Amino acid sequence: MSGVSTFLQRMRKAELLELAEEVGFTEYEMLSLLRILATSKLTCDSYDGLKKTEVEVALDSYLKENASAHSDNPRLEAFYRRRSESSPVKKESSILPDAVDSKLRSVRRRVTKAAEDFVAT
């Protein structure tokens, strides 16, 4: 899944379920969210029947929606840090336009000799 954080993709299913319990994302909430997202046809009623990717999608969605409540959790620090670094909002440049102009160098072309000059010598 391209939209899921690599932080969560690197975890094992057991670690994901443990993290979900730690942040208060219950089994019922996860199954309900997956049914709403319709990522797959759910026929199970517990964690055991879920695929790892389904747990990743649900937990990623939950953590994004509840960032204000869980961003101070030290275990989730990498998740929120990577999320803020990959934000689509452009950050202000710390370089002033005058400094950019002074750093640009003019590119000089080498003068090439014509083929006639090579033949003549």
Phi, psi and omega in degrees: 000125184283333184276351183273141181298140177293335176302317180281326180296330182282346182275154173280163182300318180298321178292321178297317180293323177295318178295319179299317178294322180298321182271000176086020178271099188286164179300318180296316179297319180296314180295321178296315180297319179295326177292323179292316180291337180053045179286335178200171177275105182275126176240004183256163178236018179208171177301322187301328181275354181277148173275158181301319181295327177293320178294319178300312182298313182295314182293320178300314180297316180297314182293326177292319181290330184248038182299323182295330182276332188244359183293340179271358179288121183298331180289336181259008183304315181295324179299310182285330178293313179296324179294320180287329179290329183263021180296138180286351180282129180289139178267152181294140180282138179274351180268132178281151180301325179296322180292327178294316180298321181288335181277340180287135177254149176280140181263126180256137177271142175284142177280122180264143179279143179289157180300330181296324180295324180289320182291324184291331183268000000 
